[in-house]
Amino acid sequence: MGVWILKRGAAARWARRGALVLAVGLAGHGPAAAAGESVATALVVSVDVSQSVDEDRFRLQMEGIAEALEDPSVLAAITGNAGGIMFAMVTWADKASLAVGWRRIASRGEAAAAAALVRAVPRQAGDFTCLGQMLRTVGASVLPALPVAADRVVIDVSGDGIDNCTDVEAIHAERDALARGGATINGLPILVPGENDVVGAGAFRSPGYGLRALPIGPQGGETTLDRWYRDHVLTGPGAFLLAAKGYGDFARALRQKFVLEISALEPERARGN
């Protein structure tokens, strides 16, 4: 395993831009960290809540995230970093929403408080899987609100389908803009047997545009969800993918992923070709 540490420069730029925004805190989302108290990792967890995610699946995801924050191995990784981590959560479908604003987690009590906020998040209504738009929102409003400098900025993207709102070129533009800013984007595709074994075939609906055919070529056509994430989502130093084998496996996969992300470790073979 290798250790990957991003340069502080890009994360600090996001933090400086956000310092004024969070000078009075994020209302309803917990206290902002004091300026100057840097962290090793700023982690944005982004969760697919589109039409394929019913109430049971939504709750499995929220509980999985909450349990991961409370897990001893994750807590050990968090407290092993001076100053802990900064944590935020975004839910996304047609639009992306900041469900849990930036908050520092540096102790068991702070982890429990963050977990309680996650469990209390209401389900967001939405039909589409607008992953590219979510990345744009994270880059435009979530990261600029980061109140402290961080050595690494990690965006953790989970979902059970491909973007059905735009083409891959638009997704790449948002992904690459985040990479230029210093962020790493990791993937947690949720592989549901019989539902998303093959993705990217046929037509798709884009909000406001009706049915559109997927492009044919190296970036279009049939593929697997984990391959699609590798090709179109992952980016940045040490970026990796760790798939969940169905929603029942989400909590296990996320716990493992959090430890790796917070510890800045790259799992063997996770990046795969």
ZADREN-436589 format. One record per atom (N, C-alpha, C): residue number from 1; residue in three letters; x, y, z. Coordinates in steps of 0.02 Angstrom, whole numbers, always signed. Example, Ala and Ser with C-alpha at 12.3 -4.5 7.8 and 13.67 -1.06 7.14 Angstrom:
2
   i  aa   east  north     up
   1 ala   +660   -284   +390
   1 ala   +615   -225   +390
   1 ala   +660   -165   +390
   2 ser   +642   -112   +354
   2 ser   +684    -53   +357
   2 ser   +645     +2   +394
END
This chain:
273
   i  aa   east  north     up
   1 met    +42    -60     +0
   1 met     +0     +0     +0
   1 met    +44    +63     +0
   2 gly    +20   +114    -35
   2 gly    +57   +177    -36
   2 gly    +19   +231     +1
   3 val    +55   +280    +26
   3 val    +24   +336    +60
   3 val    +22   +395    +12
   4 trp    -35   +426     +3
   4 trp    -44   +481    -43
   4 trp    -65   +542     -4
   5 ile    -27   +596    -12
   5 ile    -43   +659    +22
   5 ile    -44   +715    -29
   6 leu   -101   +748    -37
   6 leu   -106   +804    -82
   6 leu    -69   +864    -54
   7 lys    -46   +908    -98
   7 lys    -17   +971    -76
   7 lys    -71  +1012    -41
   8 arg    -50  +1049     +9
   8 arg    -97  +1089    +47
   8 arg   -125  +1147     +6
   9 gly    -89  +1171    -45
   9 gly   -107  +1232    -81
   9 gly   -179  +1236   -104
  10 ala   -202  +1185   -141
  10 ala   -270  +1189   -169
  10 ala   -323  +1186   -114
  11 ala   -313  +1142    -66
  11 ala   -362  +1138    -12
  11 ala   -363  +1202    +29
  12 ala   -304  +1232    +38
  12 ala   -302  +1294    +75
  12 ala   -337  +1350    +37
  13 arg   -332  +1349    -29
  13 arg   -367  +1400    -68
  13 arg   -443  +1393    -58
  14 trp   -468  +1331    -60
  14 trp   -540  +1321    -46
  14 trp   -557  +1345    +24
  15 ala   -512  +1330    +72
  15 ala   -527  +1349   +141
  15 ala   -527  +1425   +149
  16 arg   -479  +1459   +117
  16 arg   -478  +1532   +123
  16 arg   -540  +1563    +93
  17 arg   -564  +1536    +36
  17 arg   -624  +1563     +6
  17 arg   -684  +1550    +51
  18 gly   -682  +1495    +88
  18 gly   -740  +1478   +130
  18 gly   -738  +1508   +199
  19 ala   -681  +1536   +220
  19 ala   -675  +1561   +288
  19 ala   -726  +1615   +303
  20 leu   -736  +1660   +256
  20 leu   -785  +1713   +267
  20 leu   -856  +1685   +267
  21 val   -868  +1636   +222
  21 val   -934  +1607   +218
  21 val   -954  +1575   +284
  22 leu   -905  +1541   +316
  22 leu   -921  +1504   +376
  22 leu   -902  +1542   +440
  23 ala   -888  +1605   +435
  23 ala   -869  +1643   +494
  23 ala   -924  +1641   +547
  24 val   -987  +1637   +524
  24 val  -1043  +1633   +571
  24 val  -1072  +1563   +574
  25 gly  -1039  +1513   +542
  25 gly  -1061  +1444   +544
  25 gly  -1114  +1429   +492
  26 leu  -1128  +1366   +482
  26 leu  -1180  +1343   +437
  26 leu  -1243  +1330   +478
  27 ala  -1292  +1372   +470
  27 ala  -1353  +1367   +510
  27 ala  -1385  +1299   +502
  28 gly  -1399  +1266   +558
  28 gly  -1433  +1202   +556
  28 gly  -1389  +1143   +539
  29 his  -1324  +1157   +528
  29 his  -1280  +1103   +507
  29 his  -1221  +1094   +555
  30 gly  -1222  +1126   +612
  30 gly  -1168  +1117   +659
  30 gly  -1118  +1173   +655
  31 pro  -1073  +1179   +705
  31 pro  -1027  +1234   +708
  31 pro   -972  +1229   +657
  32 ala   -949  +1287   +633
  32 ala   -890  +1289   +590
  32 ala   -828  +1283   +633
  33 ala   -775  +1253   +604
  33 ala   -713  +1249   +641
  33 ala   -679  +1317   +642
  34 ala   -640  +1329   +693
  34 ala   -605  +1393   +698
  34 ala   -553  +1398   +643
  35 ala   -547  +1457   +615
  35 ala   -499  +1468   +561
  35 ala   -429  +1452   +585
  36 gly   -389  +1422   +542
  36 gly   -320  +1407   +557
  36 gly   -309  +1338   +586
  37 glu   -361  +1304   +607
  37 glu   -355  +1236   +635
  37 glu   -358  +1186   +578
  38 ser   -301  +1172   +548
  38 ser   -299  +1130   +488
  38 ser   -312  +1057   +506
  39 val   -330  +1018   +454
  39 val   -341   +946   +461
  39 val   -304   +910   +406
  40 ala   -295   +845   +416
  40 ala   -263   +805   +364
  40 ala   -311   +792   +306
  41 thr   -375   +778   +322
  41 thr   -423   +758   +272
  41 thr   -489   +796   +279
  42 ala   -512   +823   +223
  42 ala   -580   +849   +218
  42 ala   -619   +801   +174
  43 leu   -672   +771   +201
  43 leu   -708   +718   +167
  43 leu   -779   +739   +152
  44 val   -797   +736    +88
  44 val   -866   +748    +66
  44 val   -895   +681    +45
  45 val   -947   +659    +79
  45 val   -982   +597    +62
  45 val  -1043   +617    +21
  46 ser  -1046   +593    -41
  46 ser  -1103   +610    -85
  46 ser  -1143   +547   -100
  47 val  -1209   +551    -88
  47 val  -1252   +492    -88
  47 val  -1307   +498   -140
  48 asp  -1312   +448   -183
  48 asp  -1364   +444   -234
  48 asp  -1432   +431   -201
  49 val  -1480   +476   -213
  49 val  -1548   +466   -186
  49 val  -1600   +470   -242
  50 ser  -1581   +449   -301
  50 ser  -1625   +454   -360
  50 ser  -1682   +403   -356
  51 gln  -1720   +397   -409
  51 gln  -1782   +357   -409
  51 gln  -1770   +284   -390
  52 ser  -1712   +257   -408
  52 ser  -1698   +186   -393
  52 ser  -1686   +174   -319
  53 val  -1678   +228   -281
  53 val  -1665   +222   -209
  53 val  -1730   +234   -171
  54 asp  -1762   +179   -151
  54 asp  -1824   +185   -113
  54 asp  -1809   +201    -40
  55 glu  -1861   +206     +1
  55 glu  -1852   +225    +71
  55 glu  -1807   +177   +108
  56 asp  -1815   +111    +96
  56 asp  -1773    +62   +130
  56 asp  -1700    +70   +110
  57 arg  -1687    +79    +45
  57 arg  -1618    +88    +22
  57 arg  -1588   +153    +48
  58 phe  -1629   +205    +50
  58 phe  -1605   +268    +77
  58 phe  -1584   +260   +149
  59 arg  -1626   +227   +189
  59 arg  -1610   +218   +260
  59 arg  -1549   +173   +270
  60 leu  -1541   +123   +227
  60 leu  -1482    +81   +231
  60 leu  -1419   +122   +220
  61 gln  -1422   +169   +173
  61 gln  -1364   +212   +160
  61 gln  -1351   +259   +220
  62 met  -1403   +290   +246
  62 met  -1393   +336   +302
  62 met  -1366   +298   +363
  63 glu  -1395   +240   +376
  63 glu  -1372   +201   +433
  63 glu  -1301   +177   +422
  64 gly  -1284   +158   +360
  64 gly  -1217   +136   +344
  64 gly  -1165   +190   +356
  65 ile  -1182   +252   +336
  65 ile  -1136   +308   +347
  65 ile  -1129   +322   +421
  66 ala  -1186   +323   +457
  66 ala  -1184   +336   +529
  66 ala  -1144   +282   +565
  67 glu  -1155   +219   +548
  67 glu  -1118   +165   +581
  67 glu  -1044   +169   +566
  68 ala  -1027   +190   +505
  68 ala   -956   +196   +487
  68 ala   -923   +250   +530
  69 leu   -957   +306   +540
  69 leu   -928   +359   +581
  69 leu   -917   +336   +653
  70 glu   -959   +289   +677
  70 glu   -954   +265   +746
  70 glu   -909   +203   +753
  71 asp   -887   +176   +697
  71 asp   -848   +114   +698
  71 asp   -779   +124   +730
  72 pro   -757    +79   +773
  72 pro   -692    +88   +806
  72 pro   -633    +96   +758
  73 ser   -632    +59   +702
  73 ser   -577    +65   +656
  73 ser   -576   +133   +621
  74 val   -636   +158   +606
  74 val   -640   +225   +576
  74 val   -621   +278   +627
  75 leu   -645   +271   +689
  75 leu   -627   +318   +741
  75 leu   -552   +319   +753
  76 ala   -520   +260   +750
  76 ala   -448   +257   +759
  76 ala   -412   +295   +703
  77 ala   -437   +289   +642
  77 ala   -408   +326   +586
  77 ala   -418   +401   +596
  78 ile   -477   +421   +618
  78 ile   -492   +492   +628
  78 ile   -447   +521   +683
  79 thr   -445   +488   +740
  79 thr   -407   +515   +797
  79 thr   -332   +507   +788
  80 gly   -312   +467   +739
  80 gly   -241   +462   +723
  80 gly   -214   +522   +686
  81 asn   -258   +566   +664
  81 asn   -238   +628   +631
  81 asn   -246   +686   +679
  82 ala   -194   +727   +684
  82 ala   -198   +786   +727
  82 ala   -255   +831   +701
  83 gly   -300   +849   +746
  83 gly   -356   +891   +726
  83 gly   -414   +855   +696
  84 gly   -410   +788   +689
  84 gly   -465   +749   +661
  84 gly   -475   +762   +588
  85 ile   -538   +760   +565
  85 ile   -556   +772   +495
  85 ile   -612   +823   +492
  86 met   -622   +851   +431
  86 met   -682   +889   +417
  86 met   -728   +844   +376
  87 phe   -793   +845   +393
  87 phe   -841   +800   +362
  87 phe   -901   +840   +337
  88 ala   -925   +822   +278
  88 ala   -987   +850   +251
  88 ala  -1021   +796   +210
  89 met  -1087   +800   +204
  89 met  -1124   +751   +165
  89 met  -1172   +786   +117
  90 val  -1172   +762    +55
  90 val  -1216   +788     +3
  90 val  -1261   +731    -21
  91 thr  -1326   +745    -29
  91 thr  -1371   +697    -62
  91 thr  -1388   +725   -130
  92 trp  -1396   +681   -179
  92 trp  -1405   +705   -247
  92 trp  -1450   +660   -289
  93 ala  -1489   +691   -330
  93 ala  -1531   +658   -381
  93 ala  -1536   +707   -439
  94 asp  -1595   +738   -450
  94 asp  -1600   +791   -500
  94 asp  -1555   +849   -481
  95 lys  -1552   +863   -416
  95 lys  -1511   +917   -389
  95 lys  -1470   +889   -331
  96 ala  -1418   +925   -313
  96 ala  -1378   +906   -255
  96 ala  -1394   +953   -197
  97 ser  -1399   +925   -137
  97 ser  -1414   +964    -77
  97 ser  -1363   +949    -23
  98 leu  -1342  +1001    +12
  98 leu  -1298   +992    +70
  98 leu  -1340   +967   +128
  99 ala  -1332   +902   +143
  99 ala  -1372   +871   +196
  99 ala  -1341   +880   +265
 100 val  -1275   +878   +269
 100 val  -1239   +890   +331
 100 val  -1181   +937   +314
 101 gly  -1182   +997   +341
 101 gly  -1130  +1046   +326
 101 gly  -1064  +1028   +359
 102 trp  -1012  +1064   +340
 102 trp   -945  +1051   +366
 102 trp   -944  +1052   +442
 103 arg   -915  +1000   +470
 103 arg   -905   +997   +542
 103 arg   -843   +956   +556
 104 arg   -808   +976   +607
 104 arg   -747   +939   +627
 104 arg   -767   +877   +667
 105 ile   -733   +822   +652
 105 ile   -740   +761   +692
 105 ile   -671   +743   +717
 106 ala   -661   +748   +782
 106 ala   -595   +734   +811
 106 ala   -600   +691   +874
 107 ser   -660   +669   +890
 107 ser   -671   +629   +951
 107 ser   -730   +583   +941
 108 arg   -737   +536   +986
 108 arg   -795   +490   +984
 108 arg   -860   +529   +990
 109 gly   -862   +579  +1033
 109 gly   -923   +618  +1042
 109 gly   -941   +657   +980
 110 glu   -892   +686   +946
 110 glu   -906   +723   +884
 110 glu   -927   +676   +828
 111 ala   -899   +616   +827
 111 ala   -920   +567   +778
 111 ala   -992   +546   +790
 112 ala  -1011   +536   +854
 112 ala  -1079   +517   +870
 112 ala  -1128   +573   +852
 113 ala  -1107   +636   +862
 113 ala  -1151   +692   +845
 113 ala  -1161   +696   +769
 114 ala  -1108   +684   +731
 114 ala  -1114   +684   +658
 114 ala  -1158   +626   +635
 115 ala  -1149   +568   +666
 115 ala  -1190   +510   +648
 115 ala  -1264   +524   +661
 116 ala  -1279   +558   +716
 116 ala  -1349   +575   +731
 116 ala  -1379   +621   +678
 117 leu  -1339   +668   +654
 117 leu  -1363   +712   +600
 117 leu  -1377   +672   +537
 118 val  -1333   +625   +521
 118 val  -1343   +584   +461
 118 val  -1407   +543   +467
 119 arg  -1418   +513   +524
 119 arg  -1479   +473   +534
 119 arg  -1542   +515   +528
 120 ala  -1537   +578   +543
 120 ala  -1596   +622   +542
 120 ala  -1610   +653   +474
 121 val  -1567   +641   +425
 121 val  -1576   +673   +359
 121 val  -1639   +645   +326
 122 pro  -1684   +689   +304
 122 pro  -1744   +665   +269
 122 pro  -1728   +644   +198
 123 arg  -1767   +599   +171
 123 arg  -1756   +577   +103
 123 arg  -1772   +633    +53
 124 gln  -1728   +643     +6
 124 gln  -1735   +694    -46
 124 gln  -1771   +665   -106
 125 ala  -1822   +699   -131
 125 ala  -1858   +675   -190
 125 ala  -1818   +690   -253
 126 gly  -1820   +643   -300
 126 gly  -1785   +654   -364
 126 gly  -1788   +592   -407
 127 asp  -1793   +602   -472
 127 asp  -1798   +546   -519
 127 asp  -1732   +529   -551
 128 phe  -1691   +579   -565
 128 phe  -1633   +569   -608
 128 phe  -1569   +560   -568
 129 thr  -1517   +535   -602
 129 thr  -1452   +523   -573
 129 thr  -1403   +573   -602
 130 cys  -1405   +635   -578
 130 cys  -1367   +690   -607
 130 cys  -1299   +696   -572
 131 leu  -1255   +649   -585
 131 leu  -1190   +646   -551
 131 leu  -1147   +706   -570
 132 gly  -1145   +723   -634
 132 gly  -1105   +780   -656
 132 gly  -1127   +845   -622
 133 gln  -1192   +854   -616
 133 gln  -1218   +914   -583
 133 gln  -1199   +914   -510
 134 met  -1199   +855   -478
 134 met  -1178   +851   -409
 134 met  -1105   +873   -402
 135 leu  -1062   +850   -447
 135 leu   -992   +871   -444
 135 leu   -985   +946   -451
 136 arg  -1025   +975   -495
 136 arg  -1023  +1047   -504
 136 arg  -1043  +1083   -440
 137 thr  -1095  +1058   -406
 137 thr  -1117  +1089   -343
 137 thr  -1064  +1084   -290
 138 val  -1032  +1026   -285
 138 val   -979  +1017   -236
 138 val   -923  +1067   -249
 139 gly   -903  +1075   -312
 139 gly   -849  +1121   -328
 139 gly   -868  +1194   -320
 140 ala   -932  +1210   -333
 140 ala   -954  +1279   -333
 140 ala   -974  +1305   -264
 141 ser  -1000  +1260   -221
 141 ser  -1026  +1285   -157
 141 ser  -1004  +1246    -95
 142 val   -991  +1182   -101
 142 val   -972  +1143    -42
 142 val   -899  +1153    -25
 143 leu   -854  +1143    -73
 143 leu   -783  +1151    -58
 143 leu   -764  +1223    -42
 144 pro   -793  +1273    -77
 144 pro   -777  +1342    -57
 144 pro   -797  +1359    +14
 145 ala   -842  +1320    +44
 145 ala   -864  +1332   +113
 145 ala   -821  +1295   +164
 146 leu   -769  +1259   +142
 146 leu   -725  +1225   +188
 146 leu   -690  +1277   +231
 147 pro   -699  +1275   +297
 147 pro   -675  +1329   +339
 147 pro   -602  +1325   +361
 148 val   -569  +1269   +348
 148 val   -499  +1262   +369
 148 val   -459  +1232   +312
 149 ala   -393  +1238   +318
 149 ala   -349  +1206   +269
 149 ala   -347  +1131   +281
 150 ala   -337  +1093   +226
 150 ala   -333  +1020   +231
 150 ala   -278   +995   +185
 151 asp   -242   +943   +208
 151 asp   -191   +913   +165
 151 asp   -223   +877   +106
 152 arg   -282   +847   +117
 152 arg   -316   +810    +64
 152 arg   -389   +830    +64
 153 val   -416   +836     +4
 153 val   -488   +845     -4
 153 val   -514   +784    -43
 154 val   -557   +745    -12
 154 val   -581   +682    -42
 154 val   -657   +687    -50
 155 ile   -680   +672   -111
 155 ile   -752   +668   -125
 155 ile   -769   +595   -136
 156 asp   -812   +569    -95
 156 asp   -831   +498    -96
 156 asp   -899   +493   -131
 157 val   -899   +464   -192
 157 val   -961   +461   -232
 157 val   -988   +390   -230
 158 ser  -1050   +382   -206
 158 ser  -1083   +316   -208
 158 ser  -1147   +321   -248
 159 gly  -1166   +266   -280
 159 gly  -1228   +265   -319
 159 gly  -1239   +198   -352
 160 asp  -1301   +188   -378
 160 asp  -1316   +124   -410
 160 asp  -1330   +130   -485
 161 gly  -1311   +187   -514
 161 gly  -1322   +196   -586
 161 gly  -1276   +248   -615
 162 ile  -1277   +254   -682
 162 ile  -1236   +303   -716
 162 ile  -1275   +369   -721
 163 asp  -1240   +422   -737
 163 asp  -1272   +487   -747
 163 asp  -1321   +482   -806
 164 asn  -1385   +500   -795
 164 asn  -1434   +500   -849
 164 asn  -1461   +570   -862
 165 cys  -1418   +619   -846
 165 cys  -1437   +689   -857
 165 cys  -1395   +724   -910
 166 thr  -1336   +699   -923
 166 thr  -1292   +733   -970
 166 thr  -1244   +683  -1000
 167 asp  -1202   +705  -1047
 167 asp  -1154   +659  -1078
 167 asp  -1089   +657  -1038
 168 val  -1047   +609  -1056
 168 val   -987   +598  -1016
 168 val   -938   +656  -1022
 169 glu   -939   +691  -1078
 169 glu   -893   +748  -1085
 169 glu   -908   +801  -1032
 170 ala   -972   +812  -1018
 170 ala   -990   +861   -967
 170 ala   -969   +837   -898
 171 ile   -977   +771   -886
 171 ile   -955   +743   -822
 171 ile   -879   +751   -815
 172 his   -843   +736   -868
 172 his   -770   +742   -866
 172 his   -749   +813   -851
 173 ala   -785   +862   -879
 173 ala   -767   +932   -867
 173 ala   -772   +949   -793
 174 glu   -826   +926   -760
 174 glu   -834   +939   -688
 174 glu   -783   +901   -647
 175 arg   -773   +838   -665
 175 arg   -723   +796   -630
 175 arg   -654   +827   -635
 176 asp   -635   +847   -696
 176 asp   -567   +873   -707
 176 asp   -557   +940   -673
 177 ala   -610   +981   -669
 177 ala   -604  +1044   -634
 177 ala   -589  +1033   -560
 178 leu   -621   +983   -530
 178 leu   -608   +967   -460
 178 leu   -537   +941   -452
 179 ala   -514   +900   -499
 179 ala   -446   +874   -495
 179 ala   -395   +931   -500
 180 arg   -408   +979   -543
 180 arg   -362  +1036   -549
 180 arg   -360  +1076   -484
 181 gly   -415  +1076   -448
 181 gly   -417  +1110   -384
 181 gly   -384  +1072   -328
 182 gly   -364  +1010   -340
 182 gly   -328   +971   -291
 182 gly   -368   +915   -258
 183 ala   -430   +905   -280
 183 ala   -472   +854   -249
 183 ala   -459   +785   -278
 184 thr   -471   +734   -238
 184 thr   -473   +665   -260
 184 thr   -545   +642   -257
 185 ile   -568   +607   -310
 185 ile   -636   +579   -311
 185 ile   -631   +504   -311
 186 asn   -658   +472   -260
 186 asn   -661   +400   -255
 186 asn   -732   +375   -268
 187 gly   -738   +312   -287
 187 gly   -803   +285   -305
 187 gly   -824   +226   -262
 188 leu   -890   +224   -247
 188 leu   -919   +166   -214
 188 leu   -983   +148   -253
 189 pro   -975   +114   -310
 189 pro  -1034    +92   -347
 189 pro  -1070    +36   -309
 190 ile  -1136    +38   -309
 190 ile  -1176    -12   -275
 190 ile  -1202    -60   -328
 191 leu  -1174   -120   -330
 191 leu  -1190   -169   -382
 191 leu  -1248   -213   -359
 192 val  -1305   -205   -392
 192 val  -1366   -241   -373
 192 val  -1379   -295   -426
 193 pro  -1369   -359   -410
 193 pro  -1379   -412   -459
 193 pro  -1449   -410   -489
 194 gly  -1452   -415   -556
 194 gly  -1516   -414   -591
 194 gly  -1543   -345   -605
 195 glu  -1511   -293   -578
 195 glu  -1535   -225   -589
 195 glu  -1485   -184   -630
 196 asn  -1422   -185   -611
 196 asn  -1373   -143   -645
 196 asn  -1311   -182   -665
 197 asp  -1321   -245   -684
 197 asp  -1265   -286   -706
 197 asp  -1232   -255   -768
 198 val  -1273   -229   -813
 198 val  -1249   -194   -873
 198 val  -1281   -126   -874
 199 val  -1241    -74   -886
 199 val  -1267     -6   -889
 199 val  -1243    +26   -954
 200 gly  -1276    +82   -972
 200 gly  -1254   +120  -1030
 200 gly  -1283    +97  -1095
 201 ala  -1335    +55  -1095
 201 ala  -1365    +31  -1157
 201 ala  -1433    +64  -1166
 202 gly  -1450    +80  -1228
 202 gly  -1516   +107  -1242
 202 gly  -1520   +183  -1234
 203 ala  -1580   +208  -1221
 203 ala  -1592   +280  -1216
 203 ala  -1594   +301  -1143
 204 phe  -1587   +366  -1133
 204 phe  -1594   +391  -1065
 204 phe  -1630   +458  -1067
 205 arg  -1660   +475  -1010
 205 arg  -1697   +538  -1005
 205 arg  -1653   +590   -971
 206 ser  -1654   +649   -999
 206 ser  -1619   +704   -968
 206 ser  -1671   +756   -948
 207 pro  -1669   +782   -887
 207 pro  -1720   +829   -865
 207 pro  -1730   +886   -915
 208 gly  -1791   +892   -941
 208 gly  -1807   +946   -987
 208 gly  -1793   +930  -1059
 209 tyr  -1764   +871  -1073
 209 tyr  -1744   +856  -1142
 209 tyr  -1776   +793  -1170
 210 gly  -1816   +757  -1130
 210 gly  -1847   +697  -1154
 210 gly  -1797   +641  -1165
 211 leu  -1814   +595  -1210
 211 leu  -1770   +537  -1223
 211 leu  -1713   +556  -1268
 212 arg  -1653   +534  -1250
 212 arg  -1594   +546  -1291
 212 arg  -1555   +481  -1294
 213 ala  -1527   +467  -1352
 213 ala  -1487   +406  -1359
 213 ala  -1417   +417  -1329
 214 leu  -1391   +366  -1297
 214 leu  -1323   +370  -1272
 214 leu  -1274   +369  -1330
 215 pro  -1217   +403  -1324
 215 pro  -1169   +404  -1379
 215 pro  -1139   +336  -1392
 216 ile  -1121   +323  -1453
 216 ile  -1087   +261  -1472
 216 ile  -1013   +275  -1478
 217 gly   -973   +231  -1452
 217 gly   -901   +242  -1455
 217 gly   -868   +220  -1391
 218 pro   -803   +238  -1383
 218 pro   -766   +215  -1324
 218 pro   -794   +240  -1258
 219 gln   -832   +295  -1259
 219 gln   -860   +322  -1197
 219 gln   -934   +305  -1190
 220 gly   -963   +270  -1238
 220 gly  -1033   +252  -1234
 220 gly  -1042   +177  -1240
 221 gly  -1104   +154  -1249
 221 gly  -1117    +84  -1256
 221 gly  -1119    +47  -1191
 222 glu  -1127    -18  -1194
 222 glu  -1135    -59  -1134
 222 glu  -1070    -64  -1095
 223 thr  -1076    -64  -1030
 223 thr  -1019    -74   -986
 223 thr  -1046    -96   -918
 224 thr  -1003   -105   -870
 224 thr  -1024   -121   -802
 224 thr  -1019    -57   -760
 225 leu  -1057    -55   -705
 225 leu  -1059     +5   -665
 225 leu   -991    +22   -635
 226 asp   -955    -29   -611
 226 asp   -890    -15   -583
 226 asp   -841    +10   -636
 227 arg   -845    -17   -696
 227 arg   -802     +8   -751
 227 arg   -821    +79   -768
 228 trp   -886    +95   -769
 228 trp   -908   +163   -786
 228 trp   -881   +212   -734
 229 tyr   -883   +193   -670
 229 tyr   -855   +237   -618
 229 tyr   -780   +247   -629
 230 arg   -744   +193   -646
 230 arg   -672   +200   -657
 230 arg   -658   +247   -715
 231 asp   -698   +240   -769
 231 asp   -685   +278   -829
 231 asp   -706   +351   -823
 232 his   -758   +366   -784
 232 his   -788   +432   -788
 232 his   -793   +470   -722
 233 val   -777   +438   -666
 233 val   -785   +471   -601
 233 val   -718   +479   -565
 234 leu   -679   +426   -559
 234 leu   -618   +428   -520
 234 leu   -568   +478   -547
 235 thr   -535   +513   -502
 235 thr   -482   +560   -522
 235 thr   -442   +580   -461
 236 gly   -382   +604   -472
 236 gly   -341   +631   -419
 236 gly   -292   +582   -389
 237 pro   -244   +606   -350
 237 pro   -193   +564   -320
 237 pro   -224   +510   -276
 238 gly   -205   +447   -290
 238 gly   -228   +392   -249
 238 gly   -301   +374   -257
 239 ala   -335   +400   -309
 239 ala   -406   +385   -318
 239 ala   -417   +310   -325
 240 phe   -470   +284   -293
 240 phe   -483   +213   -297
 240 phe   -558   +200   -295
 241 leu   -576   +139   -313
 241 leu   -645   +116   -314
 241 leu   -652    +56   -268
 242 leu   -706    +55   -229
 242 leu   -722     -2   -187
 242 leu   -797    -14   -193
 243 ala   -816    -68   -226
 243 ala   -887    -80   -240
 243 ala   -922   -114   -181
 244 ala   -986    -98   -175
 244 ala  -1030   -133   -128
 244 ala  -1071   -184   -167
 245 lys  -1076   -245   -141
 245 lys  -1113   -298   -174
 245 lys  -1186   -296   -151
 246 gly  -1221   -245   -174
 246 gly  -1290   -235   -154
 246 gly  -1294   -186    -95
 247 tyr  -1355   -163    -80
 247 tyr  -1365   -115    -26
 247 tyr  -1349   -145    +42
 248 gly  -1358   -210    +49
 248 gly  -1343   -242   +112
 248 gly  -1269   -242   +128
 249 asp  -1227   -231    +78
 249 asp  -1155   -230    +86
 249 asp  -1128   -159    +91
 250 phe  -1172   -109    +87
 250 phe  -1151    -40    +85
 250 phe  -1112    -20   +147
 251 ala  -1138    -38   +206
 251 ala  -1106    -18   +269
 251 ala  -1036    -46   +274
 252 arg  -1028   -110   +257
 252 arg   -961   -141   +259
 252 arg   -913   -106   +213
 253 ala   -934    -94   +151
 253 ala   -891    -62   +101
 253 ala   -872     +8   +124
 254 leu   -920    +44   +151
 254 leu   -907   +113   +171
 254 leu   -859   +116   +230
 255 arg   -866    +72   +278
 255 arg   -819    +70   +335
 255 arg   -748    +61   +310
 256 gln   -739    +12   +265
 256 gln   -673     -1   +238
 256 gln   -647    +60   +200
 257 lys   -691    +90   +162
 257 lys   -672   +147   +121
 257 lys   -653   +207   +164
 258 phe   -691   +220   +216
 258 phe   -674   +276   +261
 258 phe   -605   +268   +291
 259 val   -589   +208   +314
 259 val   -523   +197   +344
 259 val   -468   +213   +294
 260 leu   -476   +189   +232
 260 leu   -426   +201   +181
 260 leu   -421   +275   +164
 261 glu   -478   +308   +158
 261 glu   -478   +379   +138
 261 glu   -450   +423   +193
 262 ile   -469   +410   +254
 262 ile   -447   +452   +310
 262 ile   -373   +440   +325
 263 ser   -350   +378   +314
 263 ser   -280   +361   +325
 263 ser   -236   +376   +265
 264 ala   -268   +396   +210
 264 ala   -231   +412   +147
 264 ala   -195   +352   +120
 265 leu   -227   +294   +124
 265 leu   -198   +232    +98
 265 leu   -234   +212    +34
 266 glu   -199   +179    -10
 266 glu   -228   +154    -72
 266 glu   -235    +78    -68
 267 pro   -294    +50    -74
 267 pro   -301    -22    -70
 267 pro   -270    -56   -131
 268 glu   -240   -113   -120
 268 glu   -211   -151   -175
 268 glu   -265   -170   -225
 269 arg   -251   -160   -288
 269 arg   -293   -180   -344
 269 arg   -358   -139   -349
 270 ala   -369    -93   -303
 270 ala   -433    -57   -304
 270 ala   -440    -12   -365
 271 arg   -383    +11   -392
 271 arg   -387    +58   -447
 271 arg   -397    +22   -512
 272 gly   -374    -41   -516
 272 gly   -387    -84   -573
 272 gly   -394    -53   -641
 273 asn   -382    -88   -695
 273 asn   -392    -63   -763
 273 asn   -455    -94   -793
END
